[in-house]
């Protein structure tokens, strides 16, 4: 916040501290995440040191023995100043990469190296995500029978399903959210990650095609059973990928013109406000 108040987050600081203390004994968290938890709380209690809030004082006492325990020499994971580094790619380079991305539905059987897929997922991990929760997983399948089975659960794949060589299932994870207002975040964060994943694949000369996931209960159930999903996990979309068959044909995708999709803000006046 700018300017930063000396009292904030009273509504949830105690539960946050309790969760961070519990996380230290939870193997589901990586060391980097644990460092992030601690460094953010250290920064928070530094920022609120002059607060008169009894709630913050209580949380500080609860967390006191962990304050400022970051080992010397370790990179801090707390908030930092905005980077002033210049972009390593030009807008022309980015536009060219976006233009090169095509919806390819026919692939060779050549396997895509795991390191190539991992590079693309690592790029996707840099996508924005609400409260840094990263509420998604990418399940990757390379066995042809499994690829075909998974693709068949989605609709609209019958015409090219046999030519698919790899498929990724983007799975949203709602377990980190406790409010109804957050129920759409897996789709927002998942979509941001998917685009980064797709462009990162194309940057490595790997083609892809987005496959729509229908919101149909019997298909949700089938996919959940095959992937072993928990009740809080939901499929967001499927992405076919691989080395394009050189004889493959891709559709021409004429895009709408800029003026039709870019609108500068104009608030409308409702009837109630007029009256």
trRosetta pair geometry for C-beta under 8 A, 3 or more apart (Angstrom, degrees):
i j d omega theta_ij theta_ji phi_ij phi_ji
1 4 4.8 120 78 -105 92 62
1 5 6.5 -18 100 6 150 80
1 8 6.9 149 2 -59 152 171
4 8 7.8 -101 -170 1 75 139
4 47 5.8 -80 156 -162 141 121
5 8 5.0 112 72 -44 114 108
6 47 7.2 -161 -126 150 52 68
6 48 5.7 121 180 -131 60 53
6 49 7.7 -76 -154 52 104 49
6 50 4.8 -54 -155 75 146 93
6 51 4.7 -174 141 -73 89 73
7 10 6.8 11 174 -47 92 113
7 48 6.4 90 -94 -138 42 103
7 51 4.3 125 -82 -133 81 112
7 52 7.1 -44 -69 40 133 65
7 53 4.9 132 -133 -33 115 122
7 56 6.7 -133 -129 -19 78 146
8 48 7.2 -135 35 -87 70 116
9 12 6.0 -74 -172 59 80 80
9 13 4.7 95 127 -60 101 99
9 16 7.5 -25 171 6 124 149
9 44 7.0 -43 46 -154 155 128
9 56 7.9 91 78 -94 87 103
10 13 6.2 -40 -120 7 25 114
10 53 5.7 -130 -98 -158 119 148
10 55 4.7 85 -152 79 95 146
10 56 6.5 -75 -100 -48 81 89
12 15 5.4 -58 -161 48 69 107
12 16 5.6 76 140 -31 85 104
13 16 5.4 -57 -145 36 32 116
13 17 6.3 35 158 -21 67 103
13 44 7.4 178 -127 155 113 143
13 55 6.6 117 55 139 118 102
13 56 6.1 19 83 -104 165 68
13 59 4.6 -44 130 -82 109 172
14 17 5.9 -52 -150 34 31 110
14 18 6.4 30 153 -17 64 107
14 55 6.6 -92 -40 -173 110 92
14 58 6.8 -4 -96 101 112 111
14 59 5.1 -126 -87 -86 62 104
14 62 7.3 81 -137 23 76 158
15 18 5.5 -52 -147 39 36 114
15 19 6.2 38 154 -22 67 105
16 19 5.7 -55 -148 35 30 110
16 20 6.4 27 155 -18 65 106
16 41 7.4 175 132 -95 111 109
16 59 7.9 31 62 -151 91 136
17 20 5.8 -57 -147 36 30 109
17 21 6.3 29 156 -17 65 107
17 41 6.8 112 -101 -135 75 138
17 59 4.9 172 -21 -159 149 95
17 62 5.3 95 137 97 144 124
17 63 4.8 -107 -144 -59 120 116
18 21 5.9 -56 -148 37 30 110
18 22 6.4 28 153 -17 64 108
18 62 7.5 -37 -68 156 70 145
19 22 5.7 -57 -150 38 31 111
19 23 6.3 40 150 -32 65 104
20 23 5.4 -47 -146 25 33 118
20 24 7.5 50 153 -33 58 89
20 37 4.5 167 -130 170 106 123
20 38 7.0 144 -178 -73 127 56
20 41 6.0 -83 -4 -40 179 148
20 63 7.5 29 76 -116 127 117
20 66 8.0 -175 125 100 119 167
21 24 6.2 -37 -168 5 36 114
21 62 7.6 -93 -40 152 147 100
21 63 7.2 -135 -60 -104 110 76
21 66 7.6 -148 -95 -27 84 148
22 25 6.6 -74 -174 43 46 95
22 26 6.4 44 138 -31 76 117
23 26 5.0 -63 -143 32 45 119
23 29 5.1 39 -174 -10 102 160
23 33 7.6 -110 172 124 135 107
23 34 6.3 -177 127 -106 111 83
23 37 6.0 160 74 -61 151 175
24 34 6.5 96 -104 -140 60 122
26 29 5.3 67 91 3 99 104
29 33 4.5 -121 -168 85 94 131
29 34 5.5 110 130 -55 123 87
29 37 7.8 -3 -172 -19 149 136
30 33 4.8 101 55 5 76 100
30 34 7.1 -140 97 -3 43 86
31 34 5.6 -54 -149 37 36 112
31 35 6.3 38 152 -20 67 103
32 35 5.7 -54 -150 35 32 112
32 36 6.4 35 150 -22 64 105
32 77 7.2 139 -174 -91 72 148
33 36 5.4 -53 -149 34 34 115
33 37 6.4 39 152 -23 66 101
34 37 5.6 -46 -149 30 33 114
34 38 6.5 27 155 -13 64 107
35 38 5.9 -60 -149 41 31 107
35 39 6.0 24 158 -17 68 113
35 70 7.2 79 -151 -121 91 98
35 74 6.9 -128 -141 159 136 135
35 77 5.0 111 121 0 94 137
36 39 6.0 -59 -138 40 26 106
36 40 6.2 25 163 -18 64 109
36 77 4.0 -97 -97 136 63 144
36 132 7.5 -124 163 127 150 154
37 40 6.3 -66 -154 36 21 106
37 41 6.5 12 157 -10 61 112
38 41 6.0 -63 -150 41 29 106
38 42 6.2 33 153 -23 67 106
38 66 6.2 -118 -134 163 103 117
38 69 6.8 -74 -177 60 137 99
38 70 6.7 158 117 -72 121 86
39 42 5.5 -48 -146 33 33 115
39 43 6.4 32 154 -17 64 104
39 70 6.1 53 -89 -77 91 134
39 76 5.2 151 -147 -166 139 79
39 77 4.3 138 44 59 147 78
39 78 4.1 -128 150 -50 101 84
40 43 5.8 -55 -151 38 31 110
40 44 6.3 37 149 -25 65 105
40 77 7.1 -55 -38 107 82 89
40 78 5.6 161 -84 -116 45 72
40 79 7.3 77 -118 -22 80 81
41 44 5.2 -48 -144 33 36 117
41 45 6.3 28 160 -13 67 103
41 63 6.1 -120 162 -172 135 154
41 66 7.4 25 95 104 134 121
41 67 7.9 -110 120 -99 96 69
42 45 6.3 -61 -149 40 27 102
42 46 6.4 30 151 -20 63 108
42 66 8.0 -116 -70 123 90 84
42 67 5.8 132 -115 -147 82 63
42 68 5.8 127 -141 -64 122 51
42 69 8.0 -148 -82 23 129 66
42 70 6.9 -71 -20 -23 167 112
42 78 6.6 -89 69 -76 98 135
43 46 5.6 -54 -148 36 32 115
43 47 6.3 31 154 -20 66 108
43 78 4.0 133 -40 -154 137 135
43 79 6.2 168 147 27 165 90
44 47 5.8 -60 -151 36 29 109
44 48 6.3 1 160 2 66 113
45 48 6.0 -63 -134 51 33 96
45 49 6.8 71 156 -70 61 75
45 56 7.9 160 -117 179 72 99
45 60 5.4 126 -135 -113 120 97
45 63 6.9 -152 -59 88 146 131
45 67 6.1 -79 78 -115 151 119
46 49 6.0 -18 -160 -35 31 113
48 51 4.3 -13 -177 -13 87 129
48 53 7.4 -40 -177 36 122 119
48 56 5.2 -111 149 -173 141 148
48 60 7.8 -146 92 -66 112 121
51 56 4.9 16 96 66 144 154
51 57 7.6 -150 94 -49 98 79
53 56 4.0 72 83 11 116 105
53 57 6.5 -178 96 -11 61 84
54 57 5.4 -53 -145 38 35 116
54 58 6.3 40 154 -23 67 103
55 58 5.9 -54 -152 33 29 111
55 59 6.5 26 151 -15 63 107
56 59 5.6 -55 -148 39 35 111
56 60 6.2 40 151 -25 67 104
57 60 5.6 -51 -148 32 31 115
57 61 6.6 31 153 -18 63 102
58 61 5.8 -53 -152 34 32 110
58 62 6.5 33 150 -20 64 106
59 62 5.5 -53 -149 35 35 115
59 63 6.2 12 158 -2 68 113
60 63 6.1 -70 -143 50 27 96
60 64 6.1 59 152 -71 65 85
60 67 7.8 24 -161 -63 79 137
61 64 5.5 -15 -143 -26 31 120
63 66 5.4 -67 -178 45 75 108
63 67 6.4 93 126 -53 90 88
64 67 5.7 -38 -156 -3 40 118
66 69 5.5 -81 -168 4 51 134
70 74 5.6 -132 175 67 95 121
70 76 6.4 26 -173 -102 167 82
71 74 4.7 81 69 -15 88 122
76 80 7.5 134 91 -68 106 111
87 90 7.3 131 103 -87 118 30
89 93 4.2 -118 -172 83 98 137
89 94 5.7 111 126 -51 124 87
90 93 4.7 106 52 1 74 98
90 94 7.2 -140 97 0 43 85
91 94 5.6 -53 -147 40 37 111
91 95 6.1 41 153 -22 67 106
92 95 5.7 -53 -145 37 30 112
92 96 6.3 32 154 -21 64 105
93 96 5.8 -55 -150 34 29 111
93 97 6.5 29 153 -18 64 104
94 97 5.7 -53 -150 35 33 111
94 98 6.4 34 152 -18 66 105
95 98 5.6 -55 -148 37 33 112
95 99 6.3 32 153 -19 66 106
96 99 5.6 -54 -147 37 32 111
96 100 6.4 34 152 -23 64 105
97 100 5.6 -54 -149 33 32 113
97 101 7.0 40 151 -30 62 96
97 199 6.0 66 144 -158 121 100
97 202 6.2 129 -172 106 87 121
97 203 6.2 -1 -138 -81 128 85
98 101 5.9 -45 -159 18 35 114
98 199 7.2 -24 -87 -111 63 115
100 202 5.8 146 103 174 106 126
101 198 6.4 66 -141 144 134 108
101 199 6.5 -60 -69 -98 136 66
101 202 4.9 -79 -89 -74 83 163
101 208 7.5 -25 -153 50 94 97
102 207 6.6 -30 65 -143 87 108
102 250 4.5 11 168 -172 127 167
102 253 8.0 174 -136 6 71 122
103 208 7.8 -50 -123 103 46 57
103 209 4.6 78 -164 -122 72 87
103 210 6.9 -66 -117 26 105 75
103 250 6.0 142 67 -154 63 105
103 251 6.5 -9 64 35 115 99
103 253 7.2 95 8 -47 114 137
104 107 6.9 92 134 -70 114 83
104 207 3.8 12 27 155 149 135
104 208 6.7 86 42 46 96 16
104 209 5.5 -131 62 -49 47 104
104 240 7.9 -129 88 103 73 107
104 244 4.7 -86 -154 -108 154 107
104 245 8.0 163 -178 28 113 73
104 248 5.8 57 -153 132 94 154
104 250 5.8 -55 -89 -88 61 115
105 159 7.8 17 153 98 147 95
105 160 4.0 -3 158 165 115 170
105 163 6.8 77 139 78 68 125
105 164 7.8 -51 -171 -74 60 84
105 209 5.3 56 -79 -64 65 169
105 240 7.1 59 -125 83 54 150
105 248 7.0 169 58 -158 60 122
105 250 7.7 145 7 -107 83 70
106 160 6.1 -107 -69 -152 75 115
106 163 4.3 -31 -130 148 68 153
106 244 7.2 64 85 -160 67 68
106 245 4.3 -54 127 28 98 130
106 247 7.5 -60 113 82 141 74
106 248 3.9 -179 64 -106 109 110
106 249 7.9 42 21 27 131 54
107 163 5.9 138 32 152 64 85
107 164 6.4 57 27 -131 120 31
107 165 4.4 -110 104 4 132 113
107 166 7.5 -89 124 18 170 80
107 207 7.1 -167 -97 69 98 113
107 240 7.5 -151 -22 158 133 107
107 241 7.9 86 -89 142 150 25
107 242 3.6 53 -156 87 150 131
107 243 6.0 109 -162 67 92 49
107 244 6.1 -74 -109 -110 65 29
107 245 5.7 -161 -123 -30 8 85
107 248 7.6 16 -63 -62 36 146
108 165 6.9 -1 87 -45 40 155
108 242 6.9 -160 51 147 61 115
108 243 4.8 -31 41 88 108 106
108 244 7.5 40 -7 98 87 18
108 245 5.5 143 -53 -87 67 65
109 144 7.6 -21 -132 -78 100 128
109 165 5.7 177 -122 -113 40 124
110 165 7.5 26 53 -180 45 165
110 242 7.4 138 68 -177 74 98
110 243 4.8 -3 64 29 118 141
111 142 6.3 48 -135 -169 100 131
111 165 7.5 -150 -98 162 46 120
111 166 7.8 106 -143 -64 58 116
112 116 5.4 -107 172 74 93 130
112 117 6.0 100 119 -50 116 98
112 142 7.6 -140 43 -112 85 118
112 165 7.8 125 -14 112 96 116
112 166 5.7 -34 17 -38 121 160
112 206 5.8 54 -125 -119 133 131
112 241 6.9 -7 -26 120 162 102
112 242 5.9 -133 -38 -120 116 57
112 243 6.9 171 -75 -31 87 83
113 116 4.6 97 67 -2 86 103
113 117 7.4 -158 98 -1 49 83
114 117 5.7 -57 -153 39 39 110
114 118 6.0 39 151 -21 71 108
115 118 5.5 -52 -143 38 33 114
115 119 6.4 42 154 -26 64 100
116 119 5.8 -48 -152 28 30 113
116 120 6.8 28 150 -16 61 104
116 201 7.6 75 154 -128 98 68
116 204 5.2 167 -153 145 103 154
116 206 6.3 128 154 -42 130 140
117 120 5.8 -58 -155 36 34 110
117 121 6.4 30 151 -16 68 106
117 140 5.9 67 179 -124 149 159
117 166 7.9 -137 -88 -178 128 148
117 168 8.0 169 -151 -79 114 124
117 201 7.9 13 -110 -100 54 97
118 121 5.6 -54 -144 39 34 109
118 122 6.1 39 154 -24 66 105
119 122 5.7 -55 -149 34 29 114
119 123 6.7 31 151 -18 62 101
119 200 6.4 -162 122 167 81 117
119 204 6.5 109 83 -57 136 147
120 123 5.8 -51 -154 33 34 111
120 124 6.5 36 147 -20 64 104
120 197 5.1 72 157 -155 101 65
120 200 3.8 154 -129 103 69 115
120 201 4.7 27 -110 -61 147 71
120 204 6.9 -103 -61 15 101 132
120 206 7.5 -74 -59 57 144 140
121 124 5.3 -51 -150 35 38 116
121 125 6.5 48 149 -29 65 99
121 138 5.6 -143 -115 46 114 144
121 197 6.4 21 -92 -116 47 103
122 125 5.5 -44 -153 23 34 118
122 126 7.6 37 149 -21 57 96
122 200 7.9 -179 62 -169 68 160
123 126 6.0 -53 -167 23 41 111
123 196 5.2 -157 129 161 92 103
123 197 6.9 157 79 -91 97 41
123 199 7.6 -117 130 81 144 88
123 200 3.8 163 49 -84 150 145
124 127 5.7 -23 -173 -12 51 118
124 138 7.1 71 81 -37 160 141
124 193 4.3 64 -177 -168 102 82
124 194 7.4 46 -131 -66 123 19
124 196 4.4 151 -104 91 56 110
124 197 4.1 12 -72 -63 129 86
124 200 6.7 -110 -40 13 77 142
125 134 6.8 6 -141 -122 78 133
125 193 7.5 39 -72 -130 31 108
126 196 6.8 -165 62 -167 83 156
127 189 7.2 133 115 -166 116 69
127 192 4.2 150 176 131 127 102
127 193 4.5 -152 38 -84 153 59
127 195 7.8 121 -110 58 135 85
127 196 4.8 -145 -66 -5 111 147
128 189 7.3 -120 105 -120 65 78
128 192 5.7 -75 54 173 80 163
129 132 5.9 86 83 -121 100 27
129 133 5.9 -132 146 50 112 62
129 134 5.1 45 148 -74 174 49
129 135 6.9 166 -166 8 117 75
129 189 4.6 62 -125 -140 79 124
129 192 7.3 -161 -73 73 66 136
129 193 7.6 30 -75 -55 108 109
130 133 6.1 -10 82 18 73 110
130 135 7.7 -9 50 -3 97 120
130 182 7.3 -171 110 -139 157 104
130 185 5.0 -66 19 -149 144 132
130 188 7.5 60 -29 86 115 124
130 189 6.1 -101 5 -63 86 124
133 176 4.6 165 -157 112 131 159
133 177 7.8 53 -170 -55 173 85
133 185 7.8 49 56 137 136 138
133 189 7.6 -68 68 -104 95 173
134 189 7.4 -170 -127 165 30 137
135 172 5.9 27 131 -163 97 75
135 173 4.6 -144 -170 63 71 80
135 174 6.9 59 -172 -79 130 34
135 176 5.8 -129 -96 37 104 122
135 177 7.3 10 -107 -26 150 109
135 185 6.2 71 38 114 150 104
135 186 5.1 -99 116 -98 121 79
135 189 5.7 92 44 72 94 147
135 190 7.6 -72 89 -52 84 88
136 170 6.0 -9 -170 -174 125 87
136 171 6.3 148 -157 79 68 49
136 172 5.4 -35 -97 -103 83 50
136 173 6.2 -164 -77 7 27 89
136 186 6.4 133 -73 -154 91 82
136 189 6.3 -167 -18 112 118 103
136 190 4.7 140 -89 -97 145 86
136 193 5.8 -164 67 38 149 159
136 236 6.9 -29 -122 -4 120 143
137 170 7.7 164 82 -154 44 44
137 171 4.8 -12 58 60 90 105
137 173 6.7 72 -14 -38 92 117
137 233 8.0 -18 25 -140 116 123
138 168 5.2 -11 -173 -172 100 116
138 169 7.3 150 -160 71 49 44
138 170 5.8 -20 -104 -100 73 64
138 171 7.6 180 -86 19 23 79
138 193 7.8 -144 -56 141 112 126
138 197 6.9 154 -98 -114 151 153
139 168 6.8 147 74 -161 48 57
139 169 4.3 -14 59 57 105 99
139 171 6.0 49 -13 -14 109 120
139 227 6.2 -75 -86 -141 179 119
140 166 7.1 -12 -168 -173 90 102
140 167 7.7 163 -152 88 48 43
140 168 5.2 -20 -99 -103 69 82
141 146 4.8 -129 -169 117 128 116
141 147 5.2 174 116 -79 112 70
141 150 6.0 133 34 5 161 150
141 166 6.9 161 86 -158 56 55
141 167 5.1 -9 59 62 103 86
141 168 7.6 180 20 -84 71 34
141 169 7.4 40 -7 -10 109 100
142 146 7.9 30 57 65 31 118
142 147 7.0 7 -146 -55 12 118
142 165 7.4 5 -150 153 67 71
142 166 5.3 -11 -106 -110 70 87
143 146 4.2 63 77 17 103 113
143 147 6.5 -178 83 -16 48 86
144 147 5.5 -53 -142 35 31 114
144 148 6.2 27 160 -16 66 106
144 164 8.0 146 -142 91 71 71
144 165 6.9 -38 -98 -131 86 52
145 148 6.0 -55 -147 38 29 108
145 149 6.3 30 154 -20 63 108
146 149 5.7 -54 -145 36 32 111
146 150 6.2 28 159 -16 66 107
147 150 6.2 -60 -149 38 25 106
147 151 6.2 20 158 -14 64 112
147 164 5.2 -157 150 115 120 107
147 165 6.8 -19 162 168 176 12
147 166 6.5 -102 -109 -118 136 14
147 167 4.7 143 -141 2 85 112
148 151 5.9 -57 -141 41 29 109
148 152 6.2 34 157 -28 63 108
148 161 5.5 91 -140 158 81 103
148 162 6.7 28 -112 -99 124 48
148 164 6.6 155 -82 61 64 110
149 152 5.8 -57 -151 29 28 113
149 153 7.3 33 152 -27 60 97
149 226 7.1 -168 132 -148 118 151
150 153 6.0 -49 -163 17 37 112
150 154 7.8 26 147 -6 62 97
150 167 5.6 -178 85 95 130 149
150 169 6.5 -105 -175 -59 137 123
150 223 7.5 75 -144 -125 77 92
150 226 6.9 -173 -95 121 79 146
150 238 7.1 161 142 -124 105 136
151 154 6.0 -56 -164 37 44 106
151 157 4.7 -150 162 159 99 163
151 161 5.0 168 108 -134 129 97
151 164 5.6 118 -44 37 162 165
151 167 5.8 -145 -59 -91 98 156
151 211 6.8 -106 -135 -136 85 170
151 238 6.8 156 -107 156 66 157
151 240 6.9 40 -102 -80 126 113
152 157 6.5 -127 -93 78 38 124
152 158 7.9 67 -124 -86 76 66
152 161 6.0 57 -73 -145 78 154
153 219 5.6 136 173 -157 87 92
153 222 5.3 -167 -133 105 120 124
153 223 5.1 139 143 -71 155 92
153 226 7.3 -143 -53 20 152 148
154 157 5.6 74 85 -17 97 127
154 211 5.2 78 123 151 165 119
154 212 6.8 148 -172 81 118 55
154 213 5.9 -79 -114 -107 108 56
154 214 6.8 144 -149 3 64 89
154 219 7.4 99 -95 -175 35 136
154 238 5.5 -106 -45 13 152 143
155 212 7.3 -38 63 85 84 101
155 214 5.1 41 9 -29 118 135
155 216 7.9 69 -28 8 126 141
155 219 7.6 -70 -35 -96 92 161
156 211 7.4 175 80 -154 106 84
156 212 6.5 40 39 45 142 107
157 160 6.5 -89 -168 60 63 77
157 161 4.6 81 141 -76 99 98
157 164 7.7 -11 -171 -32 120 140
157 211 6.3 14 -77 -139 116 128
158 161 6.1 -29 -124 -11 23 118
160 163 5.2 -57 -175 39 77 112
160 164 6.9 93 131 -43 85 89
161 164 5.9 -43 -162 4 42 116
163 245 6.8 -56 -170 -24 125 140
164 167 6.1 29 164 -57 130 105
164 240 5.0 -89 -131 -140 113 125
164 242 7.4 154 -163 -2 52 138
165 242 4.0 90 59 -105 116 158
165 243 7.6 -17 53 34 154 71
166 240 7.0 127 82 -164 60 57
166 241 5.1 -46 86 73 113 74
166 242 4.7 149 20 -67 102 95
167 211 7.9 -16 -143 13 110 143
167 238 6.0 -11 -173 -173 109 107
167 239 7.0 152 -160 80 59 46
167 240 5.3 -30 -103 -102 80 63
167 241 7.4 145 -100 21 31 71
168 197 7.4 -129 103 156 163 146
168 238 7.0 152 80 -162 51 56
168 239 4.5 -12 59 61 102 99
168 240 8.0 -169 21 -77 71 18
168 241 6.5 17 -5 9 107 118
169 223 7.7 175 -147 -169 144 120
169 227 6.6 -115 97 -98 159 143
169 235 6.1 -58 -175 -129 105 104
169 238 5.5 -24 -104 -107 66 77
170 190 5.2 122 154 -167 126 112
170 193 7.1 154 -139 89 128 114
170 194 5.7 -46 -70 -81 161 106
170 235 7.2 99 78 -163 58 63
170 236 4.5 -57 106 60 105 109
170 237 5.1 13 44 55 119 73
170 238 7.3 -158 14 -84 79 26
170 239 6.8 61 -27 -9 104 106
171 227 7.1 -178 -85 153 139 153
171 229 6.7 -157 -147 -110 132 116
171 233 5.4 8 173 -176 113 109
171 234 7.1 155 -160 78 67 29
171 235 5.9 -44 -105 -99 68 52
171 236 6.8 179 -108 3 14 88
172 186 2.7 75 -161 179 135 132
172 187 6.8 -34 -76 -54 153 52
172 189 7.8 119 -124 68 100 99
172 190 5.3 -72 -80 -54 98 138
172 233 6.8 159 81 -155 51 56
172 234 5.0 -18 59 64 103 83
172 235 7.5 115 14 -159 84 3
172 236 4.9 98 -33 -52 104 108
173 176 6.7 59 118 0 98 97
173 186 6.7 162 37 -110 36 121
173 232 6.5 45 -163 125 60 98
173 233 5.6 -16 -101 -103 64 80
174 177 5.4 -67 -167 43 70 109
174 182 7.9 141 -146 114 86 100
174 183 6.9 14 -129 -131 128 63
174 186 6.0 -67 -69 -40 79 134
174 232 4.5 -133 65 -173 88 86
174 233 7.3 -161 16 -78 81 30
174 234 6.9 38 -19 4 114 106
175 230 7.5 19 -61 97 122 139
175 232 4.4 92 -65 127 78 154
175 233 7.9 -12 -28 -58 101 72
177 182 3.9 -148 -153 104 133 137
177 183 7.1 176 118 -78 147 45
177 185 6.5 156 -75 39 148 131
178 182 7.7 49 43 36 37 136
179 182 5.0 88 70 2 86 103
180 183 5.8 -22 -165 -22 49 116
182 185 4.9 -24 -173 -7 76 126
183 186 7.9 -42 174 12 42 98
184 187 5.3 -53 -172 39 69 112
184 188 6.1 66 133 -21 86 103
185 188 5.4 -55 -141 41 41 110
185 189 5.6 27 165 -7 76 110
186 189 6.3 -55 -132 49 25 100
186 190 5.4 30 162 -24 61 119
186 234 6.5 107 106 59 156 105
186 236 6.2 -143 141 -78 95 118
187 190 5.7 -49 -128 42 23 113
187 191 6.1 27 164 -23 59 107
187 236 5.8 169 -107 -135 61 106
188 191 6.2 -58 -151 32 22 107
188 192 6.8 21 152 -16 59 106
189 192 5.7 -53 -151 35 34 113
189 193 6.4 32 153 -16 66 107
190 193 5.7 -58 -149 39 32 110
190 194 6.2 37 153 -27 67 106
190 236 4.0 -98 145 -146 160 174
190 237 7.2 149 142 15 121 97
191 194 5.5 -48 -143 31 33 115
191 195 6.7 32 160 -18 64 100
191 236 7.3 -139 -54 169 67 131
191 237 7.8 76 -93 -1 71 136
192 195 6.4 -57 -156 32 28 106
192 196 6.8 23 151 -12 62 109
193 196 5.8 -61 -153 40 34 110
193 197 6.1 38 151 -24 69 108
194 197 5.5 -55 -147 36 31 115
194 198 6.2 30 156 -20 66 106
194 210 7.3 71 164 -110 131 111
194 236 7.5 -143 -50 113 131 126
194 237 6.2 22 -104 62 155 132
194 239 6.5 177 -150 -59 101 134
195 198 5.7 -52 -145 36 32 111
195 199 6.3 26 159 -13 65 107
196 199 6.0 -58 -145 41 29 106
196 200 6.1 29 156 -20 65 111
197 200 5.8 -60 -147 38 25 110
197 201 6.5 29 153 -21 62 103
197 239 6.9 136 108 60 128 176
198 201 5.8 -51 -152 31 31 112
198 202 6.5 26 152 -16 64 106
198 208 5.1 -134 -136 71 88 152
198 210 7.3 -32 -88 -61 145 95
198 239 6.6 -134 -81 -146 96 138
198 241 8.0 -154 -119 -89 68 121
199 202 5.6 -53 -147 38 36 111
199 203 6.3 43 151 -26 66 102
200 203 5.5 -45 -146 30 34 117
200 204 6.9 18 155 -5 60 106
201 204 6.1 -74 -161 46 33 100
201 206 4.0 -84 179 81 89 112
201 207 7.5 -87 133 32 115 3
201 208 5.3 80 87 -38 149 126
201 241 5.6 -81 -160 -147 158 139
202 205 7.4 45 -169 -82 38 16
202 206 6.6 -104 -76 65 31 61
202 207 7.1 53 -101 -103 79 40
202 208 7.0 -92 -56 11 88 105
205 243 7.8 19 132 -117 90 81
206 241 5.7 38 155 176 111 110
206 242 6.8 -89 -160 -171 91 4
206 243 6.8 -68 -122 -76 66 54
207 241 6.6 175 93 -149 47 64
207 242 6.6 -26 62 70 84 50
207 243 7.1 87 20 -147 97 19
207 244 4.1 59 1 -55 151 103
208 239 5.6 -6 -170 179 119 101
208 240 6.4 153 -159 86 60 54
208 241 4.1 -17 -102 -98 86 90
209 239 7.2 158 76 -159 41 57
209 240 4.6 -7 55 59 95 105
209 241 7.5 -175 19 -73 61 51
210 237 6.3 -17 -163 168 93 135
210 238 7.7 127 -169 82 48 55
210 239 5.9 -29 -106 -106 53 76
211 237 6.7 151 72 178 60 82
211 238 3.9 -28 67 78 116 103
211 239 6.7 -164 15 -81 86 24
211 240 6.0 78 -33 -17 117 95
212 237 6.8 -53 -129 -132 28 94
212 238 8.0 -17 54 36 15 89
213 235 5.1 -154 -156 124 154 110
213 236 6.6 135 30 124 148 22
213 237 4.9 -142 -9 -106 111 44
213 238 6.1 125 -68 -9 96 84
214 219 5.8 56 73 59 104 156
215 220 7.5 20 -152 -55 45 120
216 219 4.5 57 79 19 100 112
216 220 6.8 -178 83 -16 46 87
217 220 5.5 -55 -146 34 32 114
217 221 6.4 31 158 -19 67 105
218 221 5.7 -50 -149 35 34 113
218 222 6.5 37 152 -20 64 104
219 222 5.5 -47 -144 35 36 113
219 223 6.3 31 158 -15 66 106
220 223 6.1 -60 -148 40 27 106
220 224 6.1 29 155 -22 64 111
220 234 7.3 -21 -146 -140 114 86
220 235 7.1 -158 -125 27 72 108
221 224 5.7 -55 -144 36 28 113
221 225 6.4 28 157 -19 63 106
222 225 6.0 -60 -154 34 28 109
222 226 6.5 17 156 -12 65 110
223 226 5.8 -60 -146 41 33 106
223 227 5.9 9 164 0 70 114
223 229 7.3 28 120 -3 78 135
223 235 5.5 -21 126 -30 150 145
224 227 6.4 -68 -138 50 24 95
224 228 7.9 -140 169 40 54 2
224 229 4.1 -88 -141 50 75 116
224 233 7.5 143 -125 86 94 96
224 235 7.9 -126 -66 -22 70 102
225 228 7.6 22 -176 -71 26 40
227 235 7.8 131 14 -72 157 106
229 233 4.1 -135 -164 84 101 120
229 234 7.5 106 177 -77 147 27
229 235 7.7 -95 -75 -44 158 81
230 233 4.9 89 52 1 74 107
235 238 7.5 -1 -177 -52 121 80
244 248 5.4 -108 -178 34 94 140
245 248 4.2 111 69 -40 90 101
256 260 4.6 -98 166 76 117 132
256 261 5.6 114 96 -37 125 111
257 260 5.2 92 63 2 75 105
257 261 7.8 178 90 4 41 90
258 261 6.6 -84 -155 46 32 91
258 262 5.5 -5 170 6 77 122
259 262 6.6 -64 -118 50 24 92
263 266 7.4 -80 163 14 105 98
269 273 5.2 -121 -169 82 82 125
269 274 5.7 94 141 -60 116 92
270 273 4.8 94 58 6 79 101
270 274 7.2 -142 97 -7 43 86
271 274 5.6 -54 -150 33 35 112
271 275 6.3 22 157 -9 68 108
272 275 6.0 -64 -148 45 30 102
